[in-house]
Amino acid sequence: MFNRRSFGKIAGAGAIGASIAGRATPASSAPARPHTSFDSLKQIKAGVLNVGYAEAGPAHGPAVILLHGWPYDIHSYIDVAPLLAARGYRVIVPYLRGHGTTRFLSSRSFRNAQQSVIALDIIALMDALRIEKAVLAGFDWGSRTADIIAALWPDRCKALVSVTGYLITNRDDNEQPLPPKAEWAWWYQYYFATERGRLGLEKEEYRRDLARLVWTFNSPTWGFDDATFDRTAAAFGNPDYAAIVIHNYRWRLGLATGDPRYDGLEERLARRPVIGVPTVTLDGERDPFTPAGDGAMYRDKFSGPYAHRTLNGIGHNVPQEAPEAFAEAVVEADTLPRR
């Protein structure tokens, strides 16, 4: 298990972060302190969006893009970003569509949240920021998005960190039932399939209460406080939040249509393409969505240099519950021996 002490030892010794062209340099071994805000919040037009994002680290450092999930936001990386910035990385943490300060440029745009479109948002952001290639790291929706980019656009992904492994969606597979205990863990996606669920998510009070329930269930050992939750819950005030969340979960279950312009991409993703970029997969041992088998269930989907870590006592929101372990996984993925 990674912990604060092991990260400090590696950082201090420079075992992973050796000063090599194109890689980050080692930082001091001082342990991370909890942070409450990002030093730099920016906006940029990218594709159909004006994307809000946090940035840390040197402007010309090797790029790392950290992708959040639902019901979370960029604050999942509030302690990861400074660790990576201290190692010399340029860290970009965007609000996904429908979250925080990210906005659609046009009121007429389809509030679409199918998997390929969210990945295309990140490609557009990289283009707008003139980032040719980056280490991509994420959990939940962020893992899926990073997996898709690594699979379909490997020239844009230097390395990958994916919590819960391979999350690319095949909607035909999603028609098949899971064991009842697993279905119970997904209760909210069935709630969102109903008109009652949509109305519930649109109510500000209920959306906050729902998110808090999900946080507590997903991370049973994480003792987050009100201030931590409130910082993230502010991102749910985005005017497109409910529409994006509802479309995402309904689309996955085949209850909503996507944009036919992306049918070709979705057909490729439905074939569950193998990912060949250097990858570290992480499982939170207390995450209710972690598959059994210590990564064995998805190991064959990664054909390149690879490592897997299970984090004991950690739940679903891995970067916020175990920031040192997550940051170390980014550095490890970036430095895995290339074949």
C-alpha positions in Angstrom: 0.0 0.0 0.0 1.2 3.5 -0.8 1.2 6.0 2.0 2.5 9.4 2.9 5.8 8.1 4.1 6.5 6.0 1.0 5.8 8.9 -1.3 8.1 11.1 0.7 10.9 8.5 0.5 10.6 8.2 -3.3 10.3 11.9 -3.7 13.4 12.5 -1.6 15.5 9.8 -3.2 14.4 10.7 -6.7 13.9 7.0 -7.4 11.1 7.6 -9.8 11.4 11.3 -10.6 14.9 11.4 -11.9 15.8 14.5 -13.8 15.4 13.3 -17.3 14.3 15.3 -20.3 10.5 15.2 -20.7 10.0 14.0 -17.1 9.4 15.8 -13.9 12.1 16.4 -11.3 12.0 15.2 -7.7 10.7 17.4 -4.9 11.4 17.5 -1.2 10.2 14.7 1.1 8.0 17.0 3.1 4.5 15.4 3.6 1.5 17.0 1.9 -0.7 19.3 3.9 -4.5 19.5 3.2 -5.4 22.3 0.9 -8.8 24.0 0.6 -8.5 25.9 -2.7 -6.5 26.0 -5.9 -4.2 28.9 -6.5 -5.2 29.3 -10.1 -8.6 28.9 -11.7 -9.0 29.7 -15.4 -11.4 29.6 -18.3 -10.7 28.7 -22.0 -12.9 28.1 -25.0 -12.5 24.5 -26.2 -14.8 22.8 -28.7 -18.4 23.5 -27.7 -17.5 24.6 -24.2 -15.9 27.3 -22.2 -14.0 25.1 -19.8 -13.2 26.0 -16.2 -10.0 24.4 -14.9 -7.4 24.6 -12.2 -3.7 24.8 -13.1 -0.7 24.2 -11.0 3.0 23.7 -11.6 5.4 25.1 -14.2 3.9 26.2 -17.5 6.4 24.2 -19.5 6.5 21.1 -17.4 5.3 17.7 -18.7 1.5 17.8 -18.7 -0.8 15.8 -16.4 -4.6 16.1 -16.8 -6.6 15.0 -13.8 -10.3 14.0 -14.4 -13.0 13.9 -11.8 -16.1 11.8 -11.5 -19.7 12.1 -10.3 -20.8 13.4 -7.8 -17.5 15.0 -7.4 -15.5 17.9 -8.9 -12.0 19.3 -9.3 -11.5 19.3 -5.5 -11.0 15.6 -5.6 -7.5 16.6 -6.7 -7.0 19.5 -4.2 -4.1 17.7 -2.5 -2.8 15.7 -5.6 -2.2 18.7 -7.7 0.4 20.4 -5.4 2.3 17.1 -5.0 2.6 16.7 -8.8 3.4 20.4 -9.3 6.2 20.1 -6.8 7.6 17.3 -9.0 7.7 19.7 -11.9 4.5 18.7 -13.7 2.1 21.1 -15.3 -1.2 20.0 -13.7 -4.5 20.7 -15.4 -7.8 19.8 -13.5 -10.9 20.6 -15.6 -14.5 20.7 -14.6 -16.3 18.2 -16.8 -19.3 19.5 -18.8 -22.2 20.3 -16.6 -20.0 21.0 -13.6 -18.6 24.1 -11.9 -17.7 26.9 -14.2 -17.7 24.9 -17.4 -20.4 26.2 -19.7 -21.7 25.5 -23.2 -21.0 28.2 -25.7 -24.4 27.9 -27.2 -27.8 27.5 -25.6 -28.8 25.4 -28.6 -26.1 22.7 -28.0 -27.4 19.2 -27.2 -26.7 18.6 -23.5 -25.1 15.3 -24.4 -23.1 13.2 -21.9 -22.4 10.0 -23.9 -18.9 8.7 -23.2 -17.2 9.6 -26.5 -18.3 13.3 -26.2 -16.8 13.8 -22.8 -13.5 12.4 -24.1 -13.7 14.7 -27.1 -14.1 17.6 -24.6 -10.7 16.7 -23.1 -9.1 16.4 -26.6 -10.5 19.9 -27.4 -9.1 21.2 -24.1 -5.7 19.8 -24.9 -5.8 21.5 -28.3 -6.9 24.8 -26.8 -4.0 24.6 -24.3 -1.6 23.4 -27.0 -0.9 20.2 -25.1 0.2 17.6 -27.6 0.5 14.8 -25.1 -0.3 14.3 -21.4 -0.4 11.8 -18.6 -4.2 11.2 -18.1 -5.4 10.2 -14.7 -8.9 9.8 -13.3 -11.6 8.0 -11.3 -15.3 7.3 -12.0 -16.3 9.3 -15.1 -12.7 10.5 -15.2 -11.4 6.9 -15.5 -13.7 6.2 -18.4 -12.8 9.4 -20.2 -9.1 8.8 -19.7 -9.5 5.1 -20.9 -11.3 6.2 -24.0 -8.6 8.7 -25.0 -5.8 6.2 -24.3 -7.7 3.6 -26.4 -8.7 5.8 -29.4 -6.1 8.5 -29.4 -3.0 6.9 -27.9 -0.8 9.6 -29.5 -2.4 12.1 -27.1 -1.9 10.0 -23.9 1.7 9.6 -22.6 0.6 7.3 -19.8 -2.6 6.4 -17.9 -3.8 6.1 -14.3 -7.2 4.5 -14.1 -9.1 3.9 -10.9 -11.2 0.7 -11.1 -9.4 -0.3 -14.2 -11.1 -0.5 -17.6 -14.4 1.4 -17.6 -15.2 1.8 -21.3 -19.0 1.2 -21.7 -20.6 -1.4 -23.9 -24.3 -0.7 -23.9 -25.2 -4.2 -25.0 -23.4 -5.6 -22.0 -25.2 -3.1 -19.8 -28.5 -4.8 -20.7 -27.4 -7.9 -18.7 -28.2 -8.0 -15.0 -25.5 -8.0 -12.3 -25.7 -9.9 -9.0 -28.3 -8.2 -6.8 -25.7 -6.7 -4.4 -24.0 -5.0 -7.3 -27.3 -3.7 -8.7 -28.1 -2.3 -5.3 -24.9 -0.3 -5.3 -26.0 1.4 -8.5 -29.4 2.4 -7.1 -29.1 6.0 -8.3 -28.8 5.2 -11.9 -32.2 3.5 -11.8 -33.6 6.5 -9.9 -32.2 8.7 -12.7 -34.0 6.5 -15.3 -37.3 7.9 -14.0 -39.0 11.2 -14.3 -39.1 11.3 -10.5 -35.4 11.0 -10.4 -34.8 13.8 -12.9 -37.1 16.1 -10.9 -35.3 15.1 -7.7 -31.9 15.9 -9.1 -33.1 19.3 -10.3 -34.0 20.3 -6.7 -31.0 21.9 -5.2 -31.6 20.5 -1.7 -32.2 17.0 -3.0 -29.2 17.0 -5.3 -26.9 17.9 -2.3 -28.5 15.2 -0.1 -28.2 12.6 -2.8 -24.5 13.4 -3.4 -23.8 13.2 0.3 -25.4 9.8 0.4 -23.4 8.6 -2.5 -20.1 9.9 -0.9 -20.9 8.1 2.3 -21.7 4.8 0.6 -18.9 5.0 -1.9 -16.2 5.8 0.7 -17.2 4.2 4.0 -13.9 5.0 5.8 -13.5 8.6 4.6 -14.4 11.0 7.4 -15.1 14.1 5.2 -16.4 17.2 6.9 -19.1 19.7 5.9 -16.6 22.2 4.5 -15.0 19.5 2.2 -18.4 18.5 0.9 -19.6 22.1 0.4 -16.6 23.0 -1.7 -17.5 20.3 -4.2 -21.3 20.7 -3.9 -20.9 24.3 -5.3 -20.0 22.7 -8.6 -23.5 21.1 -8.8 -25.0 24.6 -9.2 -24.0 24.5 -12.9 -27.2 25.2 -15.0 -26.6 22.1 -17.0 -25.7 19.8 -14.1 -29.0 17.8 -13.9 -29.3 17.5 -17.7 -25.8 16.1 -18.1 -26.0 13.7 -15.2 -29.4 12.4 -16.3 -28.3 11.9 -19.9 -25.1 10.2 -18.9 -26.8 7.5 -16.9 -29.8 7.1 -19.2 -27.5 6.8 -22.2 -25.5 4.1 -20.5 -28.6 2.0 -20.0 -29.9 2.6 -23.5 -32.7 4.8 -22.3 -31.5 8.0 -24.1 -29.9 8.5 -27.6 -26.6 10.1 -28.3 -25.5 12.3 -31.2 -25.4 10.2 -34.4 -22.3 12.1 -35.4 -20.4 10.0 -32.9 -21.9 6.6 -33.8 -18.6 5.5 -35.4 -16.6 6.3 -32.2 -19.2 4.5 -30.1 -19.0 1.4 -32.3 -15.3 1.3 -31.8 -15.7 1.6 -28.1 -18.4 -1.1 -28.0 -15.7 -3.5 -29.3 -13.8 -2.8 -26.0 -10.5 -1.8 -27.5 -7.3 -2.8 -25.7 -5.2 0.0 -24.2 -1.5 0.0 -25.1 -0.1 3.0 -23.3 1.8 2.6 -20.0 -0.8 2.2 -17.3 -1.2 2.0 -13.6 -4.6 0.8 -12.4 -5.8 1.5 -8.8 -8.5 -0.2 -6.8 -9.8 1.2 -3.5 -10.2 -1.8 -1.3 -13.4 -0.3 0.3 -14.8 0.9 -3.0 -18.2 -0.9 -3.6 -17.5 -0.8 -7.3 -14.1 -2.4 -7.2 -14.3 -5.8 -9.0 -13.1 -8.9 -7.3 -9.7 -10.4 -8.2 -7.2 -7.6 -7.5 -7.4 -6.3 -11.0 -7.5 -9.6 -12.7 -10.9 -9.0 -14.2 -9.6 -6.3 -16.5 -5.9 -7.1 -16.8 -6.3 -8.3 -20.4 -7.5 -4.9 -21.5 -4.0 -3.3 -21.0 -1.3 -4.6 -23.3 1.5 -2.0 -22.6 3.8 -1.6 -19.6 1.5 -2.1 -16.6 1.3 -2.0 -12.8 -1.7 -2.5 -10.4 -2.1 -1.3 -6.9 -4.9 -2.0 -4.4 -5.2 0.6 -1.7 -6.3 -0.9 1.6 -8.9 0.9 3.6 -9.6 3.4 0.7 -13.0 3.9 -1.0 -14.1 5.3 -4.3 -12.8 8.8 -4.3 -9.2 7.6 -4.4 -7.4 10.9 -5.1 -9.0 12.7 -2.2 -8.9 9.9 0.2 -5.3 8.9 -0.7 -3.6 11.8 -2.5 -0.1 10.7 -2.0 -0.8 7.2 -3.4 -2.6 8.7 -6.4 0.3 11.2 -7.1 2.8 8.4 -6.8 0.8 6.3 -9.3 0.9 9.2 -11.8 4.7 9.4 -11.4 5.0 5.6 -11.7 2.9 5.4 -14.9 5.0 8.2 -16.4 8.2 6.3 -15.7 7.2 2.7 -16.4 9.8 1.1 -18.7 8.7 1.4 -22.3 8.9 -1.7 -24.4 
